[in-house]
Amino acid sequence: MSEHAGPIALVPVTGLGEIRAGDVLADLIAERAELRAGDVVVVTQKVVSKAEGRLEAVDPDDPLSHKVLVERESVRVLRRRGELIVSETAHGFVCANAGVDLSNVERGWAALLPVDPDRSARRIRDGLRARAGVDVAVIVSDTFGRTWRRGVTDVAIGCAGVAAIVDLRGTTDALGRELQVTEVCVADELAAAADLVMGKAAEVPVAVIRGVDPTWLRDGSIRTEVVRHPSEDLFR
């Protein structure tokens, strides 16, 4: 990180309406947000999946009918407890039910994760540059639980134009000690911050973060920077 310690602004983007397959998110966002160079646009996974047609029909009268999709979207099941499945997806994410979700979608449908969330973020970023004429960063966010903590928080599953990890190793702390292992997942921090103005039921799927450290604005990738390889994982 740098010496940057200026204020951060969180701006919800409202009025997008229900997203359908084929909708161009960059166009919808550009029409409703006043974007500035250096902004970080956070878009929830659910609307990205809807726009990309990542919805599949399930039996609305069978609360477990989506489990077939969970099994299909999992490359490995790590734990089962009752109806809960914790599995690894093709992206390398370890999460509940392989990211298959029934919330905020019409009854009888389930939302799957985007095939390549980093690519989804790049597509939105490129579209915003073309439509709004400014360079912004984009994060695709989703809600994950934490293994050792209750409650959920939003994390980044895809990003473009912003660092996923800021490596502080070799720098010094406030007392002059050299940092040996500190790597900060700023993409997750930004995703969680954006959720403060988006919420889980407020129909605000996009937020703009203004005032981030400009040194964070570089090419980034959740898959290559954040997802831990199994050889480095102490618990798989």
C-alpha positions as CSV (number, residue, x, y, z in Angstrom):
1,M,0.0,0.0,0.0
2,S,1.0,3.6,-0.2
3,E,0.7,6.7,2.0
4,H,-2.7,7.3,0.5
5,A,-5.3,7.8,3.3
6,G,-7.9,9.9,1.7
7,P,-11.7,9.5,2.2
8,I,-13.5,6.7,0.4
9,A,-17.0,7.3,-1.0
10,L,-19.6,4.5,-1.6
11,V,-22.3,5.4,-4.1
12,P,-25.2,3.0,-4.8
13,V,-26.4,2.8,-8.4
14,T,-30.2,2.5,-8.4
15,G,-32.9,2.0,-11.1
16,L,-31.4,-0.9,-13.0
17,G,-34.6,-2.9,-12.8
18,E,-34.8,-6.6,-13.4
19,I,-31.8,-7.9,-15.4
20,R,-32.5,-10.4,-18.2
21,A,-30.3,-12.6,-20.3
22,G,-28.6,-10.6,-23.0
23,D,-28.8,-7.3,-21.2
24,V,-25.6,-5.2,-21.5
25,L,-24.7,-4.3,-18.0
26,A,-22.1,-1.7,-19.0
27,D,-24.8,0.3,-20.9
28,L,-27.3,0.1,-18.0
29,I,-24.7,1.2,-15.5
30,A,-23.4,4.0,-17.6
31,E,-26.9,5.4,-18.0
32,R,-27.4,5.6,-14.3
33,A,-24.0,6.3,-12.8
34,E,-21.8,9.4,-13.1
35,L,-18.5,7.7,-13.4
36,R,-15.0,9.2,-13.0
37,A,-11.6,7.9,-13.9
38,G,-10.3,5.8,-11.1
39,D,-13.7,4.7,-9.8
40,V,-14.2,1.0,-8.9
41,V,-17.5,-0.4,-10.0
42,V,-18.7,-3.3,-7.9
43,V,-21.4,-5.5,-9.6
44,T,-23.1,-8.4,-7.8
45,Q,-22.6,-11.9,-9.2
46,K,-26.4,-12.4,-9.4
47,V,-27.0,-9.7,-12.1
48,V,-23.8,-10.8,-14.0
49,S,-25.2,-14.4,-14.0
50,K,-28.6,-13.2,-15.2
51,A,-27.2,-11.0,-18.0
52,E,-25.0,-13.9,-19.1
53,G,-27.9,-16.4,-19.1
54,R,-26.5,-18.5,-16.2
55,L,-29.9,-19.5,-15.0
56,E,-31.4,-23.0,-15.0
57,A,-34.9,-24.2,-14.3
58,V,-35.5,-26.1,-11.0
59,D,-38.7,-27.7,-9.6
60,P,-40.3,-24.9,-7.6
61,D,-42.1,-27.4,-5.4
62,D,-39.0,-29.4,-4.5
63,P,-36.6,-27.4,-2.2
64,L,-33.8,-29.8,-3.1
65,S,-34.1,-29.9,-6.8
66,H,-31.2,-27.5,-7.2
67,K,-28.8,-30.1,-5.6
68,V,-28.4,-31.8,-9.0
69,L,-26.9,-28.5,-10.2
70,V,-24.7,-28.3,-7.2
71,E,-23.2,-31.7,-7.9
72,R,-22.7,-30.8,-11.6
73,E,-21.0,-27.5,-10.7
74,S,-18.7,-29.1,-8.2
75,V,-15.3,-30.5,-9.1
76,R,-14.9,-31.9,-5.6
77,V,-17.2,-32.1,-2.6
78,L,-15.3,-31.3,0.6
79,R,-18.0,-31.7,3.3
80,R,-21.7,-32.7,3.5
81,R,-23.9,-31.9,6.5
82,G,-27.5,-32.5,6.1
83,E,-28.6,-30.5,3.0
84,L,-25.5,-28.4,3.0
85,I,-22.7,-29.1,0.6
86,V,-19.3,-27.4,0.7
87,S,-17.5,-27.9,-2.5
88,E,-14.8,-26.7,-4.9
89,T,-15.9,-25.2,-8.2
90,A,-14.1,-25.2,-11.5
91,H,-13.0,-21.7,-10.7
92,G,-11.2,-23.0,-7.6
93,F,-13.6,-21.4,-5.2
94,V,-14.5,-23.3,-2.0
95,C,-18.0,-22.4,-1.1
96,A,-21.5,-23.6,-0.1
97,N,-23.5,-25.4,-2.8
98,A,-20.9,-24.6,-5.5
99,G,-22.3,-21.0,-5.6
100,V,-25.7,-22.2,-6.9
101,D,-28.2,-19.8,-5.5
102,L,-32.0,-19.4,-5.3
103,S,-32.2,-16.0,-3.7
104,N,-33.1,-12.9,-5.8
105,V,-34.1,-15.0,-8.8
106,E,-37.7,-15.9,-9.9
107,R,-39.3,-18.9,-8.3
108,G,-38.4,-22.0,-10.3
109,W,-35.0,-20.8,-11.3
110,A,-31.4,-21.1,-9.9
111,A,-28.5,-18.9,-10.6
112,L,-25.1,-20.4,-11.4
113,L,-21.7,-18.6,-11.1
114,P,-20.4,-16.9,-14.2
115,V,-18.2,-19.2,-16.2
116,D,-15.2,-16.9,-15.9
117,P,-15.8,-14.0,-13.5
118,D,-12.6,-12.2,-14.3
119,R,-13.6,-12.2,-18.0
120,S,-17.0,-10.9,-17.0
121,A,-15.4,-8.0,-15.1
122,R,-13.2,-7.2,-18.1
123,R,-16.2,-7.2,-20.4
124,I,-18.0,-4.7,-18.1
125,R,-14.9,-2.6,-17.7
126,D,-14.4,-2.4,-21.5
127,G,-18.0,-1.6,-22.1
128,L,-17.9,1.2,-19.5
129,R,-14.8,2.7,-21.1
130,A,-16.5,2.7,-24.5
131,R,-19.8,4.0,-23.3
132,A,-18.7,6.5,-20.6
133,G,-15.3,7.4,-21.9
134,V,-13.5,6.9,-18.6
135,D,-11.2,4.2,-17.3
136,V,-12.7,2.5,-14.3
137,A,-12.0,-0.8,-12.5
138,V,-14.7,-3.5,-12.1
139,I,-15.2,-6.1,-9.3
140,V,-17.7,-8.9,-9.5
141,S,-18.8,-9.7,-5.9
142,D,-20.6,-12.6,-4.3
143,T,-21.6,-13.6,-0.8
144,F,-19.4,-16.2,0.9
145,G,-19.3,-17.6,4.4
146,R,-16.1,-18.0,6.4
147,T,-14.9,-21.3,7.8
148,W,-14.2,-20.2,11.3
149,R,-16.6,-17.3,11.7
150,R,-20.4,-16.9,11.6
151,G,-22.1,-14.7,9.2
152,V,-21.5,-13.9,5.5
153,T,-19.7,-11.2,3.8
154,D,-19.2,-10.1,0.2
155,V,-15.9,-11.1,-1.6
156,A,-14.6,-10.6,-5.0
157,I,-14.9,-13.5,-7.5
158,G,-13.7,-11.5,-10.5
159,C,-11.9,-8.2,-11.1
160,A,-10.5,-6.1,-13.9
161,G,-8.4,-2.9,-13.7
162,V,-7.8,-3.3,-9.9
163,A,-5.3,-5.3,-7.9
164,A,-6.7,-8.4,-6.3
165,I,-3.8,-8.6,-3.9
166,V,-1.5,-5.8,-2.6
167,D,1.8,-7.4,-1.5
168,L,3.3,-5.5,1.5
169,R,6.2,-8.0,2.1
170,G,9.4,-6.1,2.3
171,T,7.8,-2.8,3.4
172,T,7.8,-1.6,7.0
173,D,5.0,-1.1,9.5
174,A,4.4,2.1,11.5
175,L,7.2,1.2,13.9
176,G,9.7,0.4,11.2
177,R,9.5,-3.4,11.4
178,E,9.8,-5.2,8.0
179,L,6.6,-7.0,7.0
180,Q,7.4,-10.6,6.2
181,V,4.1,-12.2,5.2
182,T,1.4,-9.5,4.8
183,E,-0.5,-9.7,1.5
184,V,-3.8,-7.7,1.6
185,C,-6.8,-8.9,-0.5
186,V,-8.0,-5.4,-1.4
187,A,-10.5,-6.8,-3.9
188,D,-12.3,-8.5,-1.1
189,E,-12.1,-5.5,1.1
190,L,-13.7,-3.3,-1.7
191,A,-16.4,-5.9,-2.4
192,A,-17.4,-6.0,1.3
193,A,-17.4,-2.2,1.5
194,A,-19.7,-1.9,-1.5
195,D,-22.2,-4.3,0.1
196,L,-22.7,-1.7,2.8
197,V,-24.7,0.4,0.4
198,M,-26.1,-2.5,-1.7
199,G,-27.5,-4.8,0.9
200,K,-29.0,-8.3,0.4
201,A,-32.6,-7.3,-0.4
202,A,-32.5,-3.7,-1.4
203,E,-32.4,-4.3,-5.2
204,V,-29.2,-2.3,-5.5
205,P,-26.8,-4.7,-7.4
206,V,-24.2,-2.1,-8.3
207,A,-22.1,0.4,-6.3
208,V,-19.3,2.8,-7.2
209,I,-16.3,3.2,-4.9
210,R,-14.5,6.5,-5.3
211,G,-11.2,7.5,-3.8
212,V,-9.3,4.2,-3.8
213,D,-5.5,4.3,-3.7
214,P,-4.5,4.9,-7.4
215,T,-1.6,2.4,-7.0
216,W,-4.2,-0.3,-6.7
217,L,-5.4,0.4,-10.2
218,R,-3.6,-2.2,-12.3
219,D,-4.4,-5.4,-14.1
220,G,-5.8,-7.9,-11.6
221,S,-7.3,-11.4,-11.5
222,I,-9.0,-13.2,-8.7
223,R,-8.3,-16.6,-10.2
224,T,-4.5,-16.1,-10.5
225,E,-3.9,-13.9,-7.5
226,V,-6.4,-15.0,-4.8
227,V,-7.4,-18.6,-5.3
228,R,-5.0,-20.7,-3.2
229,H,-3.5,-23.7,-4.9
230,P,-4.4,-27.0,-3.1
231,S,-0.6,-27.6,-2.5
232,E,-0.6,-24.5,-0.3
233,D,-3.8,-25.3,1.5
234,L,-3.5,-26.8,5.0
235,F,-7.1,-28.0,5.2
236,R,-7.8,-29.9,1.9
